[in-house]
């Protein structure tokens, strides 16, 4: 399945409706945020929103990868973008 072109790969995946997708991502964000709230105690709460966003992106990349899409699983910083501003 990894040898297919990307357009064909993406067509082979079951996609949620936009509303269901947004709901699922929102639920994921809330759960990750809950896990990371411990860092509020250490004064690192300013980093939590960026970290949550990056973890969600990694989860999306992982979801595509395990469904056969040739997609790198990488951090924004590795992709050349600064994540913590």
Biopython code that builds the backbone (N, CA, C, O; Angstrom):
import numpy as np
from Bio.PDB.StructureBuilder import StructureBuilder

atoms = [
    (1, "UNK", "N", (0.809, -1.194, 0.000)),
    (1, "UNK", "CA", (0.000, 0.000, 0.000)),
    (1, "UNK", "C", (0.859, 1.267, 0.000)),
    (1, "UNK", "O", (0.399, 2.309, -0.466)),
    (2, "UNK", "N", (2.070, 1.206, 0.501)),
    (2, "UNK", "CA", (2.923, 2.380, 0.561)),
    (2, "UNK", "C", (3.436, 2.811, -0.806)),
    (2, "UNK", "O", (3.939, 3.926, -0.945)),
    (3, "UNK", "N", (3.323, 1.960, -1.811)),
    (3, "UNK", "CA", (3.828, 2.311, -3.124)),
    (3, "UNK", "C", (2.825, 3.076, -3.966)),
    (3, "UNK", "O", (3.175, 3.560, -5.043)),
    (4, "UNK", "N", (1.593, 3.199, -3.508)),
    (4, "UNK", "CA", (0.586, 3.945, -4.256)),
    (4, "UNK", "C", (0.927, 5.424, -4.235)),
    (4, "UNK", "O", (1.592, 5.900, -3.315)),
    (5, "UNK", "N", (0.470, 6.155, -5.251)),
    (5, "UNK", "CA", (0.669, 7.593, -5.201)),
    (5, "UNK", "C", (-0.214, 8.184, -4.098)),
    (5, "UNK", "O", (-1.206, 7.573, -3.701)),
    (6, "UNK", "N", (0.144, 9.364, -3.609)),
    (6, "UNK", "CA", (-0.525, 9.935, -2.435)),
    (6, "UNK", "C", (-2.016, 10.151, -2.657)),
    (6, "UNK", "O", (-2.804, 9.935, -1.736)),
    (7, "UNK", "N", (-2.420, 10.566, -3.835)),
    (7, "UNK", "CA", (-3.842, 10.799, -4.088)),
    (7, "UNK", "C", (-4.640, 9.513, -3.928)),
    (7, "UNK", "O", (-5.710, 9.509, -3.320)),
    (8, "UNK", "N", (-4.121, 8.436, -4.468)),
    (8, "UNK", "CA", (-4.798, 7.146, -4.336)),
    (8, "UNK", "C", (-4.796, 6.684, -2.890)),
    (8, "UNK", "O", (-5.791, 6.142, -2.408)),
    (9, "UNK", "N", (-3.679, 6.894, -2.192)),
    (9, "UNK", "CA", (-3.599, 6.512, -0.780)),
    (9, "UNK", "C", (-4.679, 7.214, 0.025)),
    (9, "UNK", "O", (-5.354, 6.584, 0.839)),
    (10, "UNK", "N", (-4.847, 8.506, -0.195)),
    (10, "UNK", "CA", (-5.800, 9.284, 0.580)),
    (10, "UNK", "C", (-7.241, 8.897, 0.260)),
    (10, "UNK", "O", (-8.108, 8.996, 1.128)),
    (11, "UNK", "N", (-7.514, 8.458, -0.972)),
    (11, "UNK", "CA", (-8.863, 8.027, -1.342)),
    (11, "UNK", "C", (-9.235, 6.716, -0.670)),
    (11, "UNK", "O", (-10.414, 6.452, -0.431)),
    (12, "UNK", "N", (-8.229, 5.884, -0.359)),
    (12, "UNK", "CA", (-8.473, 4.576, 0.239)),
    (12, "UNK", "C", (-8.813, 4.644, 1.724)),
    (12, "UNK", "O", (-9.209, 3.639, 2.314)),
    (13, "UNK", "N", (-8.666, 5.803, 2.325)),
    (13, "UNK", "CA", (-8.891, 5.957, 3.764)),
    (13, "UNK", "C", (-10.308, 6.438, 4.013)),
    (13, "UNK", "O", (-10.821, 7.296, 3.295)),
    (14, "UNK", "N", (-10.932, 5.878, 5.033)),
    (14, "UNK", "CA", (-12.250, 6.365, 5.450)),
    (14, "UNK", "C", (-12.059, 7.695, 6.163)),
    (14, "UNK", "O", (-11.302, 7.776, 7.130)),
    (15, "UNK", "N", (-12.728, 8.724, 5.702)),
    (15, "UNK", "CA", (-12.605, 10.053, 6.299)),
    (15, "UNK", "C", (-13.891, 10.394, 7.046)),
    (15, "UNK", "O", (-14.989, 10.105, 6.570)),
    (16, "UNK", "N", (-13.749, 11.005, 8.211)),
    (16, "UNK", "CA", (-14.898, 11.495, 8.966)),
    (16, "UNK", "C", (-15.439, 12.750, 8.304)),
    (16, "UNK", "O", (-14.745, 13.412, 7.533)),
    (17, "UNK", "N", (-16.680, 13.065, 8.616)),
    (17, "UNK", "CA", (-17.204, 14.355, 8.172)),
    (17, "UNK", "C", (-16.411, 15.442, 8.883)),
    (17, "UNK", "O", (-15.787, 15.180, 9.911)),
    (18, "UNK", "N", (-16.429, 16.642, 8.354)),
    (18, "UNK", "CA", (-15.670, 17.757, 8.947)),
    (18, "UNK", "C", (-16.094, 18.007, 10.396)),
    (18, "UNK", "O", (-15.247, 18.248, 11.256)),
    (19, "UNK", "N", (-17.389, 17.950, 10.665)),
    (19, "UNK", "CA", (-17.876, 18.167, 12.030)),
    (19, "UNK", "C", (-17.389, 17.072, 12.983)),
    (19, "UNK", "O", (-16.951, 17.364, 14.096)),
    (20, "UNK", "N", (-17.465, 15.817, 12.545)),
    (20, "UNK", "CA", (-16.996, 14.710, 13.385)),
    (20, "UNK", "C", (-15.488, 14.793, 13.609)),
    (20, "UNK", "O", (-14.999, 14.505, 14.701)),
    (21, "UNK", "N", (-14.758, 15.186, 12.571)),
    (21, "UNK", "CA", (-13.305, 15.334, 12.693)),
    (21, "UNK", "C", (-12.954, 16.417, 13.705)),
    (21, "UNK", "O", (-12.104, 16.213, 14.571)),
    (22, "UNK", "N", (-13.613, 17.569, 13.593)),
    (22, "UNK", "CA", (-13.344, 18.664, 14.531)),
    (22, "UNK", "C", (-13.681, 18.263, 15.960)),
    (22, "UNK", "O", (-12.971, 18.638, 16.893)),
    (23, "UNK", "N", (-14.758, 17.506, 16.139)),
    (23, "UNK", "CA", (-15.143, 17.043, 17.466)),
    (23, "UNK", "C", (-14.085, 16.090, 18.021)),
    (23, "UNK", "O", (-13.698, 16.199, 19.185)),
    (24, "UNK", "N", (-13.621, 15.163, 17.196)),
    (24, "UNK", "CA", (-12.602, 14.204, 17.636)),
    (24, "UNK", "C", (-11.299, 14.906, 17.997)),
    (24, "UNK", "O", (-10.681, 14.578, 19.010)),
    (25, "UNK", "N", (-10.878, 15.862, 17.184)),
    (25, "UNK", "CA", (-9.644, 16.596, 17.473)),
    (25, "UNK", "C", (-9.801, 17.421, 18.740)),
    (25, "UNK", "O", (-8.867, 17.515, 19.537)),
    (26, "UNK", "N", (-10.956, 18.011, 18.933)),
    (26, "UNK", "CA", (-11.220, 18.782, 20.147)),
    (26, "UNK", "C", (-11.140, 17.881, 21.382)),
    (26, "UNK", "O", (-10.555, 18.264, 22.395)),
    (27, "UNK", "N", (-11.724, 16.695, 21.296)),
    (27, "UNK", "CA", (-11.655, 15.749, 22.413)),
    (27, "UNK", "C", (-10.216, 15.327, 22.687)),
    (27, "UNK", "O", (-9.807, 15.224, 23.844)),
    (28, "UNK", "N", (-9.451, 15.084, 21.633)),
    (28, "UNK", "CA", (-8.045, 14.716, 21.779)),
    (28, "UNK", "C", (-7.269, 15.845, 22.450)),
    (28, "UNK", "O", (-6.487, 15.604, 23.369)),
    (29, "UNK", "N", (-7.486, 17.083, 21.988)),
    (29, "UNK", "CA", (-6.812, 18.245, 22.581)),
    (29, "UNK", "C", (-7.116, 18.370, 24.071)),
    (29, "UNK", "O", (-6.213, 18.619, 24.870)),
    (30, "UNK", "N", (-8.378, 18.200, 24.447)),
    (30, "UNK", "CA", (-8.758, 18.320, 25.854)),
    (30, "UNK", "C", (-8.074, 17.249, 26.702)),
    (30, "UNK", "O", (-7.630, 17.528, 27.816)),
    (31, "UNK", "N", (-7.990, 16.034, 26.184)),
    (31, "UNK", "CA", (-7.361, 14.954, 26.939)),
    (31, "UNK", "C", (-5.853, 15.177, 27.082)),
    (31, "UNK", "O", (-5.289, 14.959, 28.155)),
    (32, "UNK", "N", (-5.212, 15.606, 26.012)),
    (32, "UNK", "CA", (-3.775, 15.882, 26.077)),
    (32, "UNK", "C", (-3.516, 17.045, 27.029)),
    (32, "UNK", "O", (-2.584, 17.000, 27.833)),
    (33, "UNK", "N", (-4.342, 18.086, 26.936)),
    (33, "UNK", "CA", (-4.206, 19.223, 27.832)),
    (33, "UNK", "C", (-4.328, 18.771, 29.289)),
    (33, "UNK", "O", (-3.586, 19.239, 30.154)),
    (34, "UNK", "N", (-5.265, 17.860, 29.555)),
    (34, "UNK", "CA", (-5.428, 17.331, 30.905)),
    (34, "UNK", "C", (-4.181, 16.612, 31.397)),
    (34, "UNK", "O", (-3.798, 16.745, 32.559)),
    (35, "UNK", "N", (-3.555, 15.855, 30.519)),
    (35, "UNK", "CA", (-2.334, 15.141, 30.884)),
    (35, "UNK", "C", (-1.206, 16.130, 31.197)),
    (35, "UNK", "O", (-0.413, 15.908, 32.112)),
    (36, "UNK", "N", (-1.144, 17.207, 30.440)),
    (36, "UNK", "CA", (-0.036, 18.158, 30.586)),
    (36, "UNK", "C", (-0.255, 19.221, 31.662)),
    (36, "UNK", "O", (0.641, 20.027, 31.911)),
    (37, "UNK", "N", (-1.414, 19.241, 32.301)),
    (37, "UNK", "CA", (-1.665, 20.274, 33.310)),
    (37, "UNK", "C", (-0.714, 20.186, 34.492)),
    (37, "UNK", "O", (-0.557, 21.169, 35.217)),
    (38, "UNK", "N", (-0.083, 19.059, 34.707)),
    (38, "UNK", "CA", (0.899, 18.934, 35.784)),
    (38, "UNK", "C", (2.018, 19.961, 35.615)),
    (38, "UNK", "O", (2.629, 20.381, 36.598)),
    (39, "UNK", "N", (2.286, 20.360, 34.387)),
    (39, "UNK", "CA", (3.364, 21.312, 34.142)),
    (39, "UNK", "C", (3.007, 22.730, 34.598)),
    (39, "UNK", "O", (3.886, 23.587, 34.695)),
    (40, "UNK", "N", (1.727, 22.982, 34.878)),
    (40, "UNK", "CA", (1.334, 24.272, 35.453)),
    (40, "UNK", "C", (2.046, 24.499, 36.781)),
    (40, "UNK", "O", (2.412, 25.628, 37.107)),
    (41, "UNK", "N", (2.243, 23.434, 37.543)),
    (41, "UNK", "CA", (2.883, 23.518, 38.852)),
    (41, "UNK", "C", (4.324, 24.015, 38.721)),
    (41, "UNK", "O", (4.831, 24.691, 39.616)),
    (42, "UNK", "N", (4.963, 23.692, 37.640)),
    (42, "UNK", "CA", (6.370, 24.025, 37.452)),
    (42, "UNK", "C", (6.572, 25.309, 36.645)),
    (42, "UNK", "O", (7.689, 25.599, 36.217)),
    (43, "UNK", "N", (5.512, 26.069, 36.437)),
    (43, "UNK", "CA", (5.625, 27.329, 35.714)),
    (43, "UNK", "C", (5.837, 27.188, 34.223)),
    (43, "UNK", "O", (6.288, 28.129, 33.570)),
    (44, "UNK", "N", (5.524, 26.046, 33.681)),
    (44, "UNK", "CA", (5.731, 25.815, 32.254)),
    (44, "UNK", "C", (4.418, 25.833, 31.481)),
    (44, "UNK", "O", (4.345, 25.345, 30.354)),
    (45, "UNK", "N", (3.384, 26.398, 32.095)),
    (45, "UNK", "CA", (2.061, 26.410, 31.474)),
    (45, "UNK", "C", (2.029, 27.165, 30.155)),
    (45, "UNK", "O", (1.162, 26.895, 29.323)),
    (46, "UNK", "N", (2.945, 28.103, 29.935)),
    (46, "UNK", "CA", (2.953, 28.843, 28.667)),
    (46, "UNK", "C", (3.298, 27.949, 27.481)),
    (46, "UNK", "O", (2.994, 28.295, 26.339)),
    (47, "UNK", "N", (3.931, 26.799, 27.739)),
    (47, "UNK", "CA", (4.316, 25.891, 26.667)),
    (47, "UNK", "C", (3.242, 24.866, 26.339)),
    (47, "UNK", "O", (3.310, 24.214, 25.296)),
    (48, "UNK", "N", (2.262, 24.714, 27.201)),
    (48, "UNK", "CA", (1.260, 23.648, 27.025)),
    (48, "UNK", "C", (0.467, 23.778, 25.727)),
    (48, "UNK", "O", (0.347, 22.783, 25.012)),
    (49, "UNK", "N", (-0.091, 24.961, 25.371)),
    (49, "UNK", "CA", (-0.865, 25.031, 24.120)),
    (49, "UNK", "C", (-0.061, 24.625, 22.875)),
    (49, "UNK", "O", (-0.582, 23.932, 22.002)),
    (50, "UNK", "N", (1.190, 25.050, 22.795)),
    (50, "UNK", "CA", (2.022, 24.664, 21.646)),
    (50, "UNK", "C", (2.315, 23.176, 21.651)),
    (50, "UNK", "O", (2.301, 22.528, 20.604)),
    (51, "UNK", "N", (2.581, 22.633, 22.837)),
    (51, "UNK", "CA", (2.864, 21.200, 22.942)),
    (51, "UNK", "C", (1.638, 20.383, 22.565)),
    (51, "UNK", "O", (1.762, 19.368, 21.880)),
    (52, "UNK", "N", (0.459, 20.808, 22.999)),
    (52, "UNK", "CA", (-0.780, 20.103, 22.662)),
    (52, "UNK", "C", (-0.972, 20.094, 21.147)),
    (52, "UNK", "O", (-1.285, 19.055, 20.566)),
    (53, "UNK", "N", (-0.786, 21.241, 20.512)),
    (53, "UNK", "CA", (-0.927, 21.318, 19.056)),
    (53, "UNK", "C", (0.037, 20.402, 18.327)),
    (53, "UNK", "O", (-0.325, 19.760, 17.341)),
    (54, "UNK", "N", (1.262, 20.347, 18.816)),
    (54, "UNK", "CA", (2.261, 19.491, 18.186)),
    (54, "UNK", "C", (1.926, 18.012, 18.379)),
    (54, "UNK", "O", (2.096, 17.217, 17.456)),
    (55, "UNK", "N", (1.459, 17.643, 19.550)),
    (55, "UNK", "CA", (1.096, 16.249, 19.807)),
    (55, "UNK", "C", (-0.089, 15.841, 18.931)),
    (55, "UNK", "O", (-0.122, 14.723, 18.418)),
    (56, "UNK", "N", (-1.062, 16.741, 18.756)),
    (56, "UNK", "CA", (-2.206, 16.451, 17.879)),
    (56, "UNK", "C", (-1.717, 16.222, 16.452)),
    (56, "UNK", "O", (-2.168, 15.294, 15.780)),
    (57, "UNK", "N", (-0.800, 17.063, 15.989)),
    (57, "UNK", "CA", (-0.261, 16.899, 14.630)),
    (57, "UNK", "C", (0.454, 15.553, 14.494)),
    (57, "UNK", "O", (0.301, 14.866, 13.484)),
    (58, "UNK", "N", (1.231, 15.179, 15.509)),
    (58, "UNK", "CA", (1.903, 13.882, 15.474)),
    (58, "UNK", "C", (0.889, 12.738, 15.440)),
    (58, "UNK", "O", (1.089, 11.745, 14.741)),
    (59, "UNK", "N", (-0.194, 12.882, 16.194)),
    (59, "UNK", "CA", (-1.253, 11.859, 16.185)),
    (59, "UNK", "C", (-1.888, 11.741, 14.806)),
    (59, "UNK", "O", (-2.162, 10.637, 14.337)),
    (60, "UNK", "N", (-2.123, 12.880, 14.156)),
    (60, "UNK", "CA", (-2.689, 12.853, 12.800)),
    (60, "UNK", "C", (-1.730, 12.172, 11.830)),
    (60, "UNK", "O", (-2.147, 11.346, 11.018)),
    (61, "UNK", "N", (-0.438, 12.519, 11.914)),
    (61, "UNK", "CA", (0.562, 11.889, 11.049)),
    (61, "UNK", "C", (0.616, 10.385, 11.293)),
    (61, "UNK", "O", (0.687, 9.598, 10.349)),
    (62, "UNK", "N", (0.583, 9.992, 12.561)),
    (62, "UNK", "CA", (0.611, 8.575, 12.918)),
    (62, "UNK", "C", (-0.610, 7.852, 12.354)),
    (62, "UNK", "O", (-0.494, 6.758, 11.801)),
    (63, "UNK", "N", (-1.776, 8.472, 12.498)),
    (63, "UNK", "CA", (-3.007, 7.872, 11.988)),
    (63, "UNK", "C", (-2.944, 7.612, 10.499)),
    (63, "UNK", "O", (-3.404, 6.572, 10.029)),
    (64, "UNK", "N", (-2.378, 8.546, 9.752)),
    (64, "UNK", "CA", (-2.224, 8.342, 8.309)),
    (64, "UNK", "C", (-1.209, 7.242, 8.024)),
    (64, "UNK", "O", (-1.430, 6.385, 7.169)),
    (65, "UNK", "N", (-0.102, 7.277, 8.745)),
    (65, "UNK", "CA", (0.979, 6.312, 8.508)),
    (65, "UNK", "C", (0.507, 4.874, 8.728)),
    (65, "UNK", "O", (0.802, 3.997, 7.916)),
    (66, "UNK", "N", (-0.221, 4.629, 9.816)),
    (66, "UNK", "CA", (-0.657, 3.258, 10.093)),
    (66, "UNK", "C", (-1.758, 2.803, 9.150)),
    (66, "UNK", "O", (-2.096, 1.620, 9.118)),
    (67, "UNK", "N", (-2.320, 3.725, 8.386)),
    (67, "UNK", "CA", (-3.325, 3.366, 7.388)),
    (67, "UNK", "C", (-2.729, 3.262, 5.989)),
    (67, "UNK", "O", (-3.450, 3.159, 4.997)),
    (68, "UNK", "N", (-1.382, 3.290, 5.930)),
    (68, "UNK", "CA", (-0.706, 3.032, 4.669)),
    (68, "UNK", "C", (-0.290, 4.245, 3.877)),
    (68, "UNK", "O", (0.252, 4.093, 2.782)),
    (69, "UNK", "N", (-0.521, 5.459, 4.385)),
    (69, "UNK", "CA", (-0.095, 6.655, 3.672)),
    (69, "UNK", "C", (1.379, 6.894, 3.977)),
    (69, "UNK", "O", (1.789, 6.880, 5.137)),
    (70, "UNK", "N", (2.168, 7.112, 2.937)),
    (70, "UNK", "CA", (3.592, 7.353, 3.101)),
    (70, "UNK", "C", (3.789, 8.774, 3.644)),
    (70, "UNK", "O", (4.079, 9.702, 2.888)),
    (71, "UNK", "N", (3.631, 8.928, 4.941)),
    (71, "UNK", "CA", (3.660, 10.229, 5.611)),
    (71, "UNK", "C", (4.674, 10.164, 6.730)),
    (71, "UNK", "O", (4.627, 9.266, 7.571)),
    (72, "UNK", "N", (5.594, 11.117, 6.743)),
    (72, "UNK", "CA", (6.586, 11.169, 7.814)),
    (72, "UNK", "C", (5.916, 11.580, 9.120)),
    (72, "UNK", "O", (5.012, 12.416, 9.130)),
    (73, "UNK", "N", (6.358, 10.998, 10.194)),
    (73, "UNK", "CA", (5.904, 11.384, 11.528)),
    (73, "UNK", "C", (7.040, 12.201, 12.116)),
    (73, "UNK", "O", (8.053, 11.653, 12.550)),
    (74, "UNK", "N", (6.862, 13.524, 12.127)),
    (74, "UNK", "CA", (7.960, 14.379, 12.567)),
    (74, "UNK", "C", (7.438, 15.612, 13.293)),
    (74, "UNK", "O", (6.307, 16.050, 13.083)),
    (75, "UNK", "N", (8.284, 16.150, 14.141)),
    (75, "UNK", "CA", (7.964, 17.352, 14.887)),
    (75, "UNK", "C", (8.036, 18.581, 13.995)),
    (75, "UNK", "O", (8.782, 18.597, 13.016)),
    (76, "UNK", "N", (7.260, 19.616, 14.330)),
    (76, "UNK", "CA", (7.305, 20.878, 13.583)),
    (76, "UNK", "C", (8.728, 21.419, 13.535)),
    (76, "UNK", "O", (9.164, 21.920, 12.498)),
    (77, "UNK", "N", (9.450, 21.324, 14.634)),
    (77, "UNK", "CA", (10.813, 21.860, 14.694)),
    (77, "UNK", "C", (11.711, 21.154, 13.684)),
    (77, "UNK", "O", (12.614, 21.764, 13.111)),
    (78, "UNK", "N", (11.460, 19.882, 13.472)),
    (78, "UNK", "CA", (12.220, 19.118, 12.480)),
    (78, "UNK", "C", (11.778, 19.514, 11.071)),
    (78, "UNK", "O", (12.590, 19.538, 10.146)),
    (79, "UNK", "N", (10.497, 19.823, 10.912)),
    (79, "UNK", "CA", (9.972, 20.250, 9.606)),
    (79, "UNK", "C", (10.377, 21.679, 9.291)),
    (79, "UNK", "O", (9.993, 22.211, 8.249)),
    (80, "UNK", "N", (11.151, 22.315, 10.176)),
    (80, "UNK", "CA", (11.682, 23.636, 9.894)),
    (80, "UNK", "C", (10.864, 24.785, 10.433)),
    (80, "UNK", "O", (11.062, 25.929, 10.024)),
    (81, "UNK", "N", (9.951, 24.507, 11.341)),
    (81, "UNK", "CA", (9.132, 25.566, 11.896)),
    (81, "UNK", "C", (9.382, 25.652, 13.392)),
    (81, "UNK", "O", (9.588, 24.636, 14.057)),
    (82, "UNK", "N", (9.363, 26.857, 13.911)),
    (82, "UNK", "CA", (9.521, 27.027, 15.353)),
    (82, "UNK", "C", (8.162, 26.811, 16.009)),
    (82, "UNK", "O", (7.178, 27.433, 15.609)),
    (83, "UNK", "N", (8.097, 25.938, 17.011)),
    (83, "UNK", "CA", (6.811, 25.630, 17.631)),
    (83, "UNK", "C", (6.583, 26.401, 18.911)),
    (83, "UNK", "O", (5.435, 26.669, 19.266)),
    (84, "UNK", "N", (7.639, 26.766, 19.613)),
    (84, "UNK", "CA", (7.482, 27.482, 20.873)),
    (84, "UNK", "C", (7.919, 28.925, 20.670)),
    (84, "UNK", "O", (9.102, 29.215, 20.497)),
    (85, "UNK", "N", (6.947, 29.817, 20.694)),
    (85, "UNK", "CA", (7.244, 31.232, 20.440)),
    (85, "UNK", "C", (7.176, 32.021, 21.719)),
    (85, "UNK", "O", (7.396, 33.232, 21.710)),
]
sb = StructureBuilder()
sb.init_structure("model")
sb.init_model(0)
sb.init_chain("A")
sb.init_seg("    ")
for serial, (resi, resn, name, xyz) in enumerate(atoms, 1):
    if name == "N":
        sb.init_residue(resn, " ", resi, " ")
    sb.init_atom(name, np.array(xyz, "f"), 0.0, 1.0, " ", f" {name:<3s}", serial, name[0])
structure = sb.get_structure()
